[in-house]
Amino acid sequence: MSQFTINLIFVGASFAIYIGIAIWARAGSTKEFYVAGGGVHPVTNGMATAADWMSAASFISMAGLIAAGGYANSSFLMGWTGGYVLLAMLLAPYLRKFGKFTVPDFIGDRFYSSKARLVAVACLIIASVTYVIGQMTGAGVAFSRFLEVDNNTGLMIAAVVVFLYAVLGGMKGITYTQVAQYVVLIIAYTIPAVFISLQLTGNPIPPLGLFSTHTESGLPLLQKLDEVVRELGFQDYTADVANKLNMVLFTLSLMIGTAGLPHVIIRFFTVPKVADARWSAGWALVFIALLYLTAPAVASMARLNLMTTIYPDGPTADAILYEERPDWIRTWEDTGLIRFEDKNADGRIQFYNDVPAFNDTAEARGWQGNELTVNNDILVLANPEIANLPPWVIGLIAAGGLAAALSTAAGLLLAISSAVSHDLIKGSINPRISEKGELLAARISMAVAIVVATYLGMNPPGFAAQVVALAFGIAAASIFPALMMGIFSKRVNNKGAIAGMLAGLISTCVYIFMYLGWFFIPGTATFANTPDNWLFGISPLSFGAVGAMINFAVAFSVSALTEEPPREIQDLVESVRYPRGAGTATGH
């Protein structure tokens, strides 16, 4: 049986399960569409939350980023994990007590303002749409390799599958589909990791294998990896970060950005009680940890496997001949995600860090430039092939990568749909809309969101390479501060909240667009995308944290200069924070 057939069986079977679940769990009311009827078990909800949380960025990109940058890119791991802890401890239980299941609904009621609700809707849609583009793109990458179709065809297939189970089932269908997707993605992620850890270290537990001895060399695995990359001009894999301020701000931006993204917040309204929401958060953290503890090991081992594949006799010896490259390189070349250019015409693959500091060494070896370009996103997906694992493992990881992308895409699309149908149409345009009409509006808005996300995935805007940074930056600078102030401050009023959200949103968008090279620096002929031009050395990817600080500062300042919120709003905030009055907000 060919590898393509095996991949087709695994992917096709997983899709059949997802669509079957959607038909079985079809939403018949707005409550089922938005919050799955509010009766999901905490363990089930925890598993669905983990799948919703762990996107294609977690499954595909995170390990690739850590593999490429080593310790310097561990911010992604710390930021996304820390963001969930923030959400679980500081936001979810209190929002659940408040009883409003969408972010704009909470902001509109807490800040007693339809304008605040509309600003929140705009922030939510911008952040969610930009984030979902990344999920659809991840699905396209997986399809293009494993089902041997072009990227656009892959995107279309992903869109059709998401349409079938998300539009039909709403949150009810998505919840149980995400449970199945979690099972698929965690098995797909851990089984190859176990095999590879055994091969390289003899330890079957990848997180322990990361700190074990490399079997072939007798050196600690990370020390062996440091030696290999150092000889090829790369920074040590475990090297410290020079700009610690930027790393702290970037980690903080990811933390508060992920805590502010709305698609996971909704999940805490699918359980019956506030206590169940807390248990859901705990179970989700357990399920998330299974992948996040494994990711650093997968990254390190993938990087070592890649380097030793190109230089089987060590980094100071000859690289392999291009004609003798392994099959997995040939396969991934067809996708365009690996490219080779023989710059010195010696027929060998020279793969090194082509920087001025290494030029003399490279010239002495007869090299005339790095010849291999490897997309970071392929490392997790290619890992089983690099390690010569059985074909069924490759089929499994194909299904897992697609499950990760589709699970988060569905959650984001539901958040967009809820914002349009519940917060915009019912909350502002037509408050008297019937439940049947609202359910129809929710399905139509989700379908439109799928079409828009698919189109933007096929025709990405100029900032596509940084689309995730934009999503997290917007959520960090606009949504998260408003939620925190809405829960923990009785003094912030509607004027302060609106001014803060706008200040955070505008400052972050302007900075990201200016300093990622989309605008020219006035009076120069160069782009601004260099650290020398960044404000105080702050990367555009880190500015979401600064935008959040601006939001807080503006909101508190404007609130201090204007009238206090009405007494009933202050009492409402009090009732959300203290169990004694929780019934005021929830009816429980």
C-alpha positions, 0 to 999 in steps of 0.5 A: 500500500502506498504512502499516499493511500495510507495518508488518505485513509487516516485523513479520510477516516478522521474527517468522516468522524468529525462530520458524523459527530456534527450530524449527530450533535446538530444544534437546534437552538441558539444556546446549543449553537453558542454554548453547546446547551451548557451541559458539557462534562468538565473533563470533556470540556477540558479536552475540547478546550485543549484542542481549541487552544492547541492550534496549527501554531502549537502542533506544527509551528511551535516546535519548528520555531524552537528548532530553528532558534533554540532557547531564544524561541522558547518564548512561544512555549512560555507565552502560550502556556502562561496565557492559558494560566492567566485565562484560567485563573484571572478571567474565565471563572469571573466571566462565567459568574458574570453570565455573558458568553461573548467578550463583546457582550461582557464589555457592553454590559459591564461598561454600560455602552453600545459603543464599547460593545461595537469597539469590542466586536471590531477588535474581536473580528480583526484578531480572530480573522487574522488568526484564523488565516494562519490556521487555514494556511497550516491546513493548506501546508499539511494537505499539500504534502500529505494528500499531494494537492496544491495549497489552494486545493488543500485550503478549499478541502479544509474550508468544506470540512469546517463548513460541514461540521461547524455550521451544522453543529455550532458549539455543540458539534464543535465541542464533541468534534474537538474531543475527537480532534484532541485524541487524534492530534495528541497521539499523532504528536507523541508517537513519533516523538517516542520513536525518535527519542528511543532512536536518539537517546534510548529513553522512551519519554521525550521530555526526559530524552531531551536531557539524556545522553545521545546514544551515538556520541555519548554526549548529552543530547543538547551538548551534541546539538550545540556542537553541531550547530556551532560548527556551522555558524549557528548560535548555540542552541542553548545560548542565552538571549542578548535582548532580555527586555524584548524577550520579556515583552514578547513573552508577555505579549503572547501571554496576554494576547492568548488570554484575550483571544475569545475562542477559548473564553466561550468554552467556559460557558459550555459547562453547567456551573462555575465550579465546573468551569474551574475543573474544566480549566484544570483538566485542559491544563493537563491535556495541554501539558501532554503536548507542551512538555513534549514540544521542546524535545521534538524541536531539539531532536528534529534539529539534530536529525536534520543536521546529521542527515545533511552532515552524516560524518559531522559538520566539519566533514563533507555534506551529502551529495544532492543526488544522494539526498534522502527520499524525505527531502525529495518529497518535501521539495515537491511542496516548495517548502525545501529548496536547494541551489548549488551555489559552488557547483560541487553537487553537495548540500551546503547547509550553514548560517550564511552570516559575515561572522562565519564567512571566512570559515565558509570560504576556507571550506569552499562554500559560496553561500547557504544552499538549502532553505528549509521552512520551519513549519515542516519539521514536525510534519517531516519528523517521522520521515526523517527518522524512517518511521513506519508509513502508518505513523506518517499517516497519523501525523498528517491527520494530527496536523489537520486536526490541530488546524481545523479545531482552532479554526472552528473555535475562532469561526464560532467566536466571529459568528457569535460576535456578528449574530449575537453582539452586532445583529441582536445586540445593536441592529435588531434586538427583537430578532427571533431565536430562529432568525438569530440561529440563521444569522449565526450560521450565515455569518459563520459561512461568510467568515469561512469564505473570507478566511479561505480567500485570505488564505489563498490571497494573503495580504502583505502582512501574512508572514506576521499575521499571528503577531498581529492577532496576538498584538491586537488581542493583547492591546485591546481585549485583555485590558478591557476584560481585566479592568472590567472584572477587577476595577469598579472605577473604570467607566465606559469612556475610559474603556472605549478610549483605552481599547482604541488607544491600545488597538491603534498604537499596536497596529501602527507600530506593527505596520510601520516596523515590519517593513510595510511603510517606508521611513520618511526621508529614507529609501530603506524599510524600517524592519531592522532592530536599529530602527525599532523604538527603544529596541522593541520588536514589532512582535513584542509591542502588544504588551506595550499596547496593553500598558497604553490601554491601561494608562489611558483607561484609568486616566480618562476614568479618573477625569470623568464620572464614576460608573453607576452604583448598580454597575459597581455592585455588579462588579462586586458580585462577580468578584466575591462568591457571596454575591455570585448569584446576582450575576449568574442566577445560581 
